Amino acid sequence: MSGPTVWKLTEVASLDGDRLLVLQGELDIVTAPELDAILTRMHEHAHPVVLDLEGITFMDSTGLTTLMDHWLRAEQDGRPFSVRAASRSVRRVVGLAGVDRLLDGA
């Protein structure tokens, strides 16, 4: 049996309302609900979101689904949502899923 998932999420707010989320560790079935809750809160408050995924060491389909759901929701509502950096692990999963547009800014 493996140990607990390694995970760290740092939120940085700017004076103009933008939010930068810096994620580190594993984005998976264990940690994705926390990211989902934070992104939902930010969407409800109309905060533009920028994700830094450079520190993600592993991402499963739950992590990918969470990112895609919020990216699509932001696009539909015309709200800024972007990824400024992505690790090799993230790029691999996104590429295999064929949703490279998610990383256009990374």
N, CA, C and O atoms as a MOPAC input file, in Angstrom:
PM7 MOZYME 1SCF
protein

 N      0.85200 1    -1.18100 1     0.00000 1
 C      0.00000 1     0.00000 1     0.00000 1
 C      0.89000 1     1.23400 1     0.00000 1
 O      1.86300 1     1.29700 1     0.75200 1
 N      0.56600 1     2.21000 1    -0.83300 1
 C      1.38600 1     3.40800 1    -0.93300 1
 C      0.96500 1     4.43000 1     0.11800 1
 O     -0.11000 1     4.33100 1     0.70900 1
 N      1.83800 1     5.41700 1     0.33900 1
 C      1.57700 1     6.46700 1     1.31600 1
 C      0.64200 1     7.51900 1     0.76500 1
 O      0.11400 1     7.37500 1    -0.33800 1
 N      0.43500 1     8.58300 1     1.53400 1
 C     -0.46600 1     9.64300 1     1.10200 1
 C      0.07700 1    10.38500 1    -0.11900 1
 O      1.28700 1    10.46100 1    -0.33600 1
 N     -0.82700 1    10.91600 1    -0.89000 1
 C     -0.45700 1    11.68100 1    -2.06900 1
 C      0.24100 1    12.96700 1    -1.65000 1
 O     -0.20900 1    13.66500 1    -0.74200 1
 N      1.34200 1    13.27000 1    -2.32000 1
 C      2.07200 1    14.50400 1    -2.06400 1
 C      1.39300 1    15.60900 1    -2.86200 1
 O      1.17400 1    15.47300 1    -4.06500 1
 N      1.05800 1    16.71500 1    -2.17700 1
 C      0.25700 1    17.76500 1    -2.82400 1
 C      0.46000 1    19.09800 1    -2.13100 1
 O      0.46200 1    19.17600 1    -0.90300 1
 N      0.62900 1    20.13400 1    -2.91600 1
 C      0.70400 1    21.48500 1    -2.37200 1
 C      0.09600 1    22.42600 1    -3.39600 1
 O      0.41100 1    22.35900 1    -4.58400 1
 N     -0.77800 1    23.30300 1    -2.92200 1
 C     -1.41300 1    24.29800 1    -3.77300 1
 C     -1.21600 1    25.65500 1    -3.11800 1
 O     -1.60500 1    25.85800 1    -1.96700 1
 N     -0.61300 1    26.58200 1    -3.84800 1
 C     -0.38500 1    27.93100 1    -3.34200 1
 C     -1.18400 1    28.90000 1    -4.19000 1
 O     -1.07800 1    28.89900 1    -5.41700 1
 N     -1.98000 1    29.72200 1    -3.53800 1
 C     -2.78300 1    30.72800 1    -4.23800 1
 C     -2.14900 1    32.09200 1    -4.03600 1
 O     -1.87300 1    32.50500 1    -2.90900 1
 N     -1.92200 1    32.78500 1    -5.14500 1
 C     -1.35200 1    34.12500 1    -5.10600 1
 C     -2.37100 1    35.06900 1    -5.74900 1
 O     -2.77200 1    34.87300 1    -6.89600 1
 N     -2.78100 1    36.08000 1    -5.00900 1
 C     -3.76000 1    37.03400 1    -5.51900 1
 C     -3.05900 1    38.34300 1    -5.87500 1
 O     -2.18400 1    38.80500 1    -5.14300 1
 N     -3.44700 1    38.93300 1    -6.99700 1
 C     -2.92700 1    40.24400 1    -7.35300 1
 C     -3.97900 1    41.29900 1    -7.02300 1
 O     -5.14700 1    40.97300 1    -6.81000 1
 N     -3.56900 1    42.54500 1    -6.98100 1
 C     -4.48700 1    43.62200 1    -6.61600 1
 C     -5.62500 1    43.79400 1    -7.61700 1
 O     -6.68900 1    44.30000 1    -7.26200 1
 N     -5.40900 1    43.37600 1    -8.87200 1
 C     -6.46600 1    43.53900 1    -9.87400 1
 C     -7.45400 1    42.36700 1    -9.90500 1
 O     -8.34100 1    42.32700 1   -10.75800 1
 N     -7.30500 1    41.41700 1    -8.97900 1
 C     -8.26200 1    40.31900 1    -8.87400 1
 C     -7.83300 1    39.02000 1    -9.50500 1
 O     -8.46500 1    37.98700 1    -9.28600 1
 N     -6.75500 1    39.05000 1   -10.29600 1
 C     -6.25900 1    37.80900 1   -10.89200 1
 C     -5.79100 1    36.85600 1    -9.80600 1
 O     -5.36700 1    37.27700 1    -8.73000 1
 N     -5.87400 1    35.56400 1   -10.10400 1
 C     -5.41000 1    34.53900 1    -9.18500 1
 C     -4.43800 1    33.61700 1    -9.90300 1
 O     -4.72800 1    33.09700 1   -10.98100 1
 N     -3.28000 1    33.42500 1    -9.28200 1
 C     -2.30300 1    32.46500 1    -9.76400 1
 C     -2.31200 1    31.29700 1    -8.80100 1
 O     -2.14400 1    31.47700 1    -7.59500 1
 N     -2.50800 1    30.10200 1    -9.32800 1
 C     -2.43900 1    28.88900 1    -8.52200 1
 C     -1.19100 1    28.11800 1    -8.93200 1
 O     -1.03200 1    27.74000 1   -10.09300 1
 N     -0.31700 1    27.89200 1    -7.97100 1
 C      0.90000 1    27.12100 1    -8.20500 1
 C      0.68900 1    25.75100 1    -7.57400 1
 O      0.53800 1    25.63200 1    -6.35800 1
 N      0.68000 1    24.71400 1    -8.41800 1
 C      0.42300 1    23.35600 1    -7.94900 1
 C      1.70900 1    22.55000 1    -7.97300 1
 O      2.51500 1    22.65100 1    -8.89900 1
 N      1.87900 1    21.74600 1    -6.92900 1
 C      3.05100 1    20.88700 1    -6.83700 1
 C      2.62800 1    19.51500 1    -6.35700 1
 O      1.73300 1    19.38300 1    -5.52200 1
 N      3.27700 1    18.49700 1    -6.89000 1
 C      2.99900 1    17.13200 1    -6.46200 1
 C      2.09900 1    16.40700 1    -7.43500 1
 O      2.22100 1    16.56500 1    -8.64900 1
 N      1.20300 1    15.61800 1    -6.90100 1
 C      0.35100 1    14.75000 1    -7.70400 1
 C     -1.06800 1    15.31800 1    -7.81500 1
 O     -1.70900 1    15.62300 1    -6.81000 1
 N     -1.53600 1    15.45200 1    -9.04300 1
 C     -2.90600 1    15.89600 1    -9.29500 1
 C     -3.68300 1    14.66300 1    -9.73400 1
 O     -3.61300 1    14.23700 1   -10.88700 1
 N     -4.42500 1    14.10300 1    -8.78100 1
 C     -5.07400 1    12.81800 1    -9.03400 1
 C     -6.42800 1    12.74700 1    -8.33800 1
 O     -6.96500 1    13.76200 1    -7.89300 1
 N     -6.96800 1    11.54600 1    -8.25000 1
 C     -8.29300 1    11.33700 1    -7.67100 1
 C     -8.37400 1    11.81500 1    -6.21400 1
 O     -9.45700 1    12.15200 1    -5.73500 1
 N     -7.25300 1    11.84500 1    -5.52200 1
 C     -7.22600 1    12.29200 1    -4.12600 1
 C     -7.20000 1    13.81300 1    -4.02400 1
 O     -7.87300 1    14.39100 1    -3.17100 1
 N     -6.41900 1    14.46500 1    -4.89500 1
 C     -6.20600 1    15.91100 1    -4.77100 1
 C     -7.09200 1    16.76000 1    -5.68300 1
 O     -7.30500 1    17.94100 1    -5.40800 1
 N     -7.60500 1    16.17900 1    -6.75000 1
 C     -8.42200 1    16.94000 1    -7.70000 1
 C     -9.65800 1    17.59200 1    -7.06100 1
 O    -10.00900 1    18.70300 1    -7.45900 1
 N    -10.32700 1    16.96500 1    -6.10100 1
 C    -11.48800 1    17.63300 1    -5.48900 1
 C    -11.13300 1    18.96300 1    -4.80900 1
 O    -11.93500 1    19.89700 1    -4.82700 1
 N     -9.95200 1    19.05300 1    -4.21900 1
 C     -9.54500 1    20.32000 1    -3.60500 1
 C     -9.34600 1    21.38900 1    -4.68100 1
 O     -9.78300 1    22.52800 1    -4.51500 1
 N     -8.69000 1    21.02600 1    -5.77700 1
 C     -8.51200 1    21.97900 1    -6.87500 1
 C     -9.86200 1    22.37400 1    -7.44800 1
 O    -10.09200 1    23.54800 1    -7.73700 1
 N    -10.75400 1    21.41200 1    -7.61400 1
 C    -12.09200 1    21.69000 1    -8.13500 1
 C    -12.82100 1    22.70400 1    -7.25400 1
 O    -13.44100 1    23.63700 1    -7.76600 1
 N    -12.75100 1    22.53000 1    -5.95000 1
 C    -13.43000 1    23.44900 1    -5.02900 1
 C    -12.85800 1    24.86100 1    -5.13600 1
 O    -13.60900 1    25.83600 1    -5.12700 1
 N    -11.55700 1    24.97300 1    -5.23500 1
 C    -10.92400 1    26.28900 1    -5.33700 1
 C    -11.27500 1    26.95200 1    -6.66700 1
 O    -11.60300 1    28.13800 1    -6.70200 1
 N    -11.20700 1    26.19500 1    -7.75800 1
 C    -11.54500 1    26.76400 1    -9.05900 1
 C    -13.01800 1    27.15200 1    -9.14600 1
 O    -13.35600 1    28.14700 1    -9.78700 1
 N    -13.89000 1    26.38400 1    -8.51400 1
 C    -15.31600 1    26.73600 1    -8.47500 1
 C    -15.51900 1    28.04300 1    -7.72900 1
 O    -16.27600 1    28.90500 1    -8.17600 1
 N    -14.85200 1    28.19300 1    -6.60100 1
 C    -14.94500 1    29.44500 1    -5.82900 1
 C    -14.45500 1    30.62600 1    -6.65800 1
 O    -15.08800 1    31.68200 1    -6.67300 1
 N    -13.35400 1    30.45300 1    -7.33200 1
 C    -12.81200 1    31.53800 1    -8.15100 1
 C    -13.75200 1    31.89500 1    -9.28900 1
 O    -13.91900 1    33.06900 1    -9.61900 1
 N    -14.36600 1    30.88600 1    -9.88700 1
 C    -15.31700 1    31.13500 1   -10.97000 1
 C    -16.53500 1    31.90400 1   -10.45100 1
 O    -17.01600 1    32.83100 1   -11.10300 1
 N    -17.02400 1    31.51800 1    -9.28600 1
 C    -18.18500 1    32.19800 1    -8.70400 1
 C    -17.89300 1    33.66400 1    -8.40400 1
 O    -18.79700 1    34.49800 1    -8.43600 1
 N    -16.63900 1    33.97700 1    -8.11500 1
 C    -16.24600 1    35.36300 1    -7.82400 1
 C    -15.66500 1    36.06000 1    -9.05200 1
 O    -15.14800 1    37.17300 1    -8.95100 1
 N    -15.75000 1    35.40500 1   -10.21000 1
 C    -15.31300 1    35.95500 1   -11.49600 1
 C    -13.83100 1    36.33000 1   -11.52000 1
 O    -13.44800 1    37.29600 1   -12.18100 1
 N    -13.00600 1    35.58200 1   -10.81200 1
 C    -11.56700 1    35.83700 1   -10.82100 1
 C    -10.92400 1    35.19400 1   -12.05000 1
 O    -11.15200 1    34.01400 1   -12.31700 1
 N    -10.12900 1    35.94900 1   -12.79500 1
 C     -9.31900 1    35.32900 1   -13.83600 1
 C     -8.32000 1    34.37100 1   -13.17600 1
 O     -7.75900 1    34.68400 1   -12.12700 1
 N     -8.10300 1    33.21300 1   -13.78700 1
 C     -7.25300 1    32.18000 1   -13.18800 1
 C     -6.08900 1    31.85400 1   -14.11800 1
 O     -6.25500 1    31.67700 1   -15.32500 1
 N     -4.90300 1    31.78100 1   -13.51000 1
 C     -3.70100 1    31.30800 1   -14.19900 1
 C     -3.15200 1    30.15000 1   -13.37200 1
 O     -2.98300 1    30.26900 1   -12.15800 1
 N     -2.87600 1    29.03700 1   -14.03400 1
 C     -2.33200 1    27.86100 1   -13.34900 1
 C     -0.86300 1    27.67400 1   -13.71100 1
 O     -0.47100 1    27.79800 1   -14.87100 1
 N     -0.07500 1    27.37700 1   -12.71000 1
 C      1.31000 1    26.98400 1   -12.91300 1
 C      1.39900 1    25.50900 1   -12.51900 1
 O      1.32900 1    25.16500 1   -11.33900 1
 N      1.55200 1    24.65200 1   -13.51600 1
 C      1.56000 1    23.20500 1   -13.30300 1
 C      2.96500 1    22.61700 1   -13.46500 1
 O      3.12200 1    21.40600 1   -13.62500 1
 N      3.96500 1    23.46800 1   -13.42200 1
 C      5.34700 1    23.01000 1   -13.59900 1
 C      5.75500 1    22.01000 1   -12.52700 1
 O      6.57300 1    21.12600 1   -12.78300 1
 N      5.19100 1    22.14100 1   -11.32300 1
 C      5.55700 1    21.26200 1   -10.21800 1
 C      4.74200 1    19.99300 1   -10.10500 1
 O      4.89300 1    19.25100 1    -9.13500 1
 N      3.87400 1    19.72300 1   -11.07900 1
 C      3.06800 1    18.49600 1   -11.03500 1
 C      3.92900 1    17.32100 1   -11.48900 1
 O      4.44500 1    17.31300 1   -12.60600 1
 N      4.07700 1    16.34100 1   -10.62100 1
 C      4.90600 1    15.17400 1   -10.91700 1
 C      4.10700 1    14.00900 1   -11.48400 1
 O      4.67300 1    13.10400 1   -12.09800 1
 N      2.79200 1    14.03100 1   -11.27800 1
 C      1.91900 1    12.96500 1   -11.77100 1
 C      0.51900 1    13.53700 1   -11.92600 1
 O      0.06200 1    14.29800 1   -11.07400 1
 N     -0.17000 1    13.17400 1   -13.01600 1
 C     -1.56200 1    13.58800 1   -13.19200 1
 C     -2.32100 1    12.42700 1   -13.79900 1
 O     -1.89800 1    11.84300 1   -14.79700 1
 N     -3.46000 1    12.09600 1   -13.18000 1
 C     -4.30000 1    11.03300 1   -13.72800 1
 C     -5.49100 1    11.64300 1   -14.46600 1
 O     -5.57300 1    12.86000 1   -14.63400 1
 N     -6.40200 1    10.79300 1   -14.90000 1
 C     -7.54900 1    11.26800 1   -15.67600 1
 C     -8.46900 1    12.16800 1   -14.85000 1
 O     -9.13500 1    13.03900 1   -15.40800 1
 N     -8.51600 1    11.97500 1   -13.54500 1
 C     -9.34400 1    12.83500 1   -12.69400 1
 C     -8.77900 1    14.25300 1   -12.68300 1
 O     -9.53200 1    15.22300 1   -12.76200 1
 N     -7.47800 1    14.37200 1   -12.58600 1
 C     -6.83800 1    15.69000 1   -12.64700 1
 C     -7.08100 1    16.35900 1   -13.98300 1
 O     -7.39400 1    17.54800 1   -14.04100 1
 N     -6.93600 1    15.59100 1   -15.06900 1
 C     -7.17300 1    16.12700 1   -16.40400 1
 C     -8.62200 1    16.57600 1   -16.56300 1
 O     -8.88600 1    17.64800 1   -17.10800 1
 N     -9.55200 1    15.76500 1   -16.09200 1
 C    -10.97100 1    16.11600 1   -16.18800 1
 C    -11.27800 1    17.39600 1   -15.41900 1
 O    -12.04000 1    18.23700 1   -15.89500 1
 N    -10.69900 1    17.54600 1   -14.25100 1
 C    -10.90100 1    18.76800 1   -13.45500 1
 C    -10.41000 1    19.98500 1   -14.22200 1
 O    -11.11500 1    20.99100 1   -14.30700 1
 N     -9.20800 1    19.90400 1   -14.78000 1
 C     -8.67200 1    21.02300 1   -15.55600 1
 C     -9.54200 1    21.32600 1   -16.76000 1
 O     -9.86600 1    22.48600 1   -17.01800 1
 N     -9.92400 1    20.28900 1   -17.50400 1
 C    -10.73600 1    20.48500 1   -18.70100 1
 C    -12.10200 1    21.06600 1   -18.37800 1
 O    -12.57000 1    21.95800 1   -19.08500 1
 N    -12.75100 1    20.58100 1   -17.32900 1
 C    -14.07100 1    21.09500 1   -16.95100 1
 C    -14.01600 1    22.59600 1   -16.67100 1
 O    -14.87200 1    23.35200 1   -17.12900 1
 N    -13.01700 1    23.01400 1   -15.92800 1
 C    -12.93300 1    24.43100 1   -15.56700 1
 C    -12.45400 1    25.28600 1   -16.73700 1
 O    -12.86300 1    26.44000 1   -16.86400 1
 N    -11.60900 1    24.74600 1   -17.57500 1
 C    -11.17200 1    25.46600 1   -18.76500 1
 C    -12.35900 1    25.69800 1   -19.70100 1
 O    -12.54900 1    26.80400 1   -20.20500 1
 N    -13.15800 1    24.65100 1   -19.93200 1
 C    -14.32500 1    24.77500 1   -20.79900 1
 C    -15.36500 1    25.72100 1   -20.21100 1
 O    -15.97000 1    26.51200 1   -20.93500 1
 N    -15.57200 1    25.64100 1   -18.90800 1
 C    -16.53700 1    26.52600 1   -18.24000 1
 C    -16.10700 1    27.99200 1   -18.38600 1
 O    -16.93500 1    28.86500 1   -18.65000 1
 N    -14.82600 1    28.24700 1   -18.21500 1
 C    -14.31700 1    29.62000 1   -18.36200 1
 C    -14.47300 1    30.09400 1   -19.80800 1
 O    -14.84500 1    31.24300 1   -20.04700 1
 N    -14.19200 1    29.22200 1   -20.76400 1
 C    -14.34800 1    29.59900 1   -22.17400 1
 C    -15.80700 1    29.92700 1   -22.49400 1
 O    -16.08500 1    30.90700 1   -23.18400 1
 N    -16.72800 1    29.11800 1   -22.00000 1
 C    -18.15100 1    29.34900 1   -22.25700 1
 C    -18.62300 1    30.66400 1   -21.65700 1
 O    -19.47900 1    31.34200 1   -22.22600 1
 N    -18.06200 1    31.02300 1   -20.50600 1
 C    -18.46900 1    32.25000 1   -19.82000 1
 C    -17.62300 1    33.45500 1   -20.20800 1
 O    -17.87200 1    34.56600 1   -19.74200 1
 N    -16.61900 1    33.24000 1   -21.06200 1
 C    -15.76700 1    34.34300 1   -21.49100 1
 C    -14.83700 1    34.85800 1   -20.39900 1
 O    -14.48900 1    36.03900 1   -20.37400 1
 N    -14.43800 1    33.96900 1   -19.50100 1
 C    -13.54800 1    34.36200 1   -18.40500 1
 C    -12.14200 1    33.84300 1   -18.66900 1
 O    -11.97400 1    32.74800 1   -19.20500 1
 N    -11.13400 1    34.62300 1   -18.29600 1
 C     -9.75000 1    34.17400 1   -18.48900 1
 C     -9.41800 1    32.95600 1   -17.62100 1
 O     -9.70100 1    32.93300 1   -16.42400 1
 N     -8.81600 1    31.95400 1   -18.24800 1
 C     -8.34500 1    30.74600 1   -17.57500 1
 C     -7.19400 1    30.22900 1   -18.42300 1
 O     -7.39200 1    29.86200 1   -19.58200 1
 N     -5.99800 1    30.19700 1   -17.85900 1
 C     -4.85600 1    29.77200 1   -18.66600 1
 C     -3.84500 1    28.99800 1   -17.83100 1
 O     -3.84400 1    29.04500 1   -16.60100 1
 N     -3.00100 1    28.29800 1   -18.53900 1
 C     -1.89600 1    27.56200 1   -17.93400 1
 C     -0.62000 1    28.24600 1   -18.40500 1
 O     -0.37800 1    28.36300 1   -19.60600 1
 N      0.19700 1    28.70000 1   -17.45100 1
 C      1.41600 1    29.41300 1   -17.84500 1
 C      2.63500 1    28.50300 1   -17.90600 1
 O      3.62300 1    28.83300 1   -18.56200 1
 N      2.57400 1    27.38000 1   -17.24100 1
 C      3.68300 1    26.42000 1   -17.26100 1
 C      3.12300 1    25.03700 1   -16.96700 1
 O      2.18100 1    24.88100 1   -16.19000 1
 N      3.72300 1    24.03600 1   -17.60600 1
 C      3.26200 1    22.65500 1   -17.39700 1
 C      4.46100 1    21.72100 1   -17.39200 1
 O      5.37000 1    21.84400 1   -18.21300 1
 N      4.44400 1    20.80100 1   -16.47000 1
 C      5.52300 1    19.81700 1   -16.37500 1
 C      5.43100 1    18.80900 1   -17.51500 1
 O      4.44200 1    18.76500 1   -18.24600 1
 N      6.45100 1    18.02200 1   -17.64900 1
 C      6.47900 1    16.96300 1   -18.65300 1
 C      5.33600 1    15.96700 1   -18.42400 1
 O      4.71700 1    15.49100 1   -19.37500 1
 N      5.06600 1    15.66100 1   -17.15100 1
 C      3.98000 1    14.73000 1   -16.81800 1
 C      2.63400 1    15.25600 1   -17.29300 1
 O      1.83000 1    14.50800 1   -17.84900 1
 N      2.38900 1    16.54500 1   -17.07200 1
 C      1.13100 1    17.16000 1   -17.50100 1
 C      1.05000 1    17.16600 1   -19.01900 1
 O      0.02200 1    16.80300 1   -19.59100 1
 N      2.12700 1    17.57600 1   -19.67300 1
 C      2.13400 1    17.62200 1   -21.13600 1
 C      1.86500 1    16.24300 1   -21.75100 1
 O      1.19600 1    16.13500 1   -22.77900 1
 N      2.38000 1    15.21300 1   -21.12600 1
 C      2.18900 1    13.85400 1   -21.64000 1
 C      0.71300 1    13.46000 1   -21.57700 1
 O      0.15800 1    12.97000 1   -22.56100 1
 N      0.08100 1    13.67000 1   -20.43200 1
 C     -1.32800 1    13.29100 1   -20.27000 1
 C     -2.21600 1    14.12300 1   -21.18800 1
 O     -3.11900 1    13.58800 1   -21.83100 1
 N     -1.96600 1    15.41500 1   -21.25200 1
 C     -2.75200 1    16.29900 1   -22.11600 1
 C     -2.57200 1    15.89700 1   -23.58100 1
 O     -3.53700 1    15.87600 1   -24.34500 1
 N     -1.34600 1    15.58000 1   -23.96800 1
 C     -1.08500 1    15.15700 1   -25.34300 1
 C     -1.76800 1    13.84200 1   -25.68100 1
 O     -2.34700 1    13.70100 1   -26.75700 1
 N     -1.70300 1    12.88100 1   -24.77100 1
 C     -2.36300 1    11.59000 1   -25.01300 1
 C     -3.87100 1    11.74000 1   -25.13900 1
 O     -4.51900 1    11.01600 1   -25.89400 1
 N     -4.42300 1    12.69900 1   -24.38300 1
 C     -5.87200 1    12.93600 1   -24.44200 1
 C     -6.27300 1    13.77300 1   -25.65800 1
 O     -7.45600 1    13.87500 1   -25.98400 1
 N     -5.28400 1    14.37100 1   -26.32600 1
 C     -5.57900 1    15.17100 1   -27.52000 1
 C     -6.20100 1    16.52300 1   -27.22500 1
 O     -6.94100 1    17.06100 1   -28.04800 1
 N     -5.90800 1    17.06900 1   -26.06500 1
 C     -6.48800 1    18.37100 1   -25.69400 1
 C     -5.38000 1    19.40700 1   -25.47300 1
 O     -5.39000 1    20.14400 1   -24.48700 1
 N     -4.42500 1    19.44700 1   -26.41000 1
 C     -3.27600 1    20.32300 1   -26.30800 1
 C     -3.65000 1    21.80500 1   -26.18600 1
 O     -2.86000 1    22.59300 1   -25.66700 1
 N     -4.82400 1    22.19000 1   -26.64700 1
 C     -5.26500 1    23.59100 1   -26.54000 1
 C     -5.28000 1    24.07000 1   -25.10500 1
 O     -5.13200 1    25.26600 1   -24.85400 1
 N     -5.45600 1    23.15400 1   -24.14900 1
 C     -5.44900 1    23.51900 1   -22.74900 1
 C     -4.13000 1    24.17500 1   -22.35800 1
 O     -4.09600 1    25.00000 1   -21.44500 1
 N     -3.05100 1    23.81800 1   -23.03600 1
 C     -1.71400 1    24.31000 1   -22.68400 1
 C     -1.21000 1    25.39200 1   -23.63400 1
 O     -0.00500 1    25.63800 1   -23.69400 1
 N     -2.09200 1    26.03400 1   -24.36700 1
 C     -1.66300 1    27.03900 1   -25.34200 1
 C     -0.76800 1    28.11400 1   -24.75100 1
 O      0.12100 1    28.60700 1   -25.44500 1
 N     -0.96500 1    28.49200 1   -23.50900 1
 C     -0.14900 1    29.54900 1   -22.91300 1
 C      1.09500 1    29.03400 1   -22.21600 1
 O      1.93600 1    29.82100 1   -21.78100 1
 N      1.22000 1    27.72100 1   -22.10600 1
 C      2.33500 1    27.15300 1   -21.32700 1
 C      3.59000 1    26.95800 1   -22.14300 1
 O      4.60100 1    26.49100 1   -21.61900 1

